Amino acid sequence: MNMRMNASDIVLMADPRVAAVPVRECGEPLVDVREDSPLLVDARQQAGPDAAFARLREGVVRRLERAEELLPDGLRLLFVEGYRPPALQREYFEEYAEQLRALHPGRLAEEIHAAASRYVSPPDIAPHSAGAAVDLTLADAEGHELDLGTRMNADPEESAGACYTDADNITAEARAHRKILGAALTGAGLVNYPTEWWHWSYGDRYWALSSGAECALYGPRDPD
């Protein structure tokens, strides 16, 4: 795994410091980005008018709109997934953990839990289940997805670590696109999960720990 940032320097979602961040739920609603914003939504995700994927906390949506304004002319954000119900998050986490157990049968349970959190957040602290996180990428003015080095949701094993935001085993063009995406989203107040270049959040526990905020603004939400 060839990365600029050493994996040991990354605070994973499973780190106790993330779970220790208090949540002071602000009660902000989830909104549907297809109806309540001009953001470009990935057509592959259009699963029906009640699909959870298109929902995000209102404050996150407004910050994404600001981030898009910060992009160079001719580029747009391409929204792929936002809110994820807790039950679905748990399913994803257990599925990936089981894959890791099969690959590393000698690893301790806590090691598997930490390794799984590189790619899927533990259900009890998952930013997606708080409506605070978004998976997204860059597109051109016509909505065509740009190259950011890996497919979205490529896991560390599949991508040889190229899914890490600061990975250096990607092309110069992909690295430049990641830098553009990061500058706009950081400028709008979001934080990145360093093992997934596409995952950005605001208002959740990971955001609070990364930004120095006293508490998270958003806690897990069950589907309405």
Secondary structure, 3 states (H helix, E strand, C coil): CCECCCHHHCCCCCCHHHHCCCECCCCCCEEEHHHHCCCEECHHHCCCCCCHHHEEEHHHHHHHHHHHHHCCCCEEEEEEECCCCHHHHHHHHHHHHHHHHHHCCCCCHHHHHHHHCCCCCCCCCCCHHHCCEEEEEEEECCCCECCCCCCCCCCHHHHCCCCCCCECCCCHHHHHHHHHHHHHHHHCCCEECCCCCCEEECCCHHHHHHHCCCCECCCCCCCC
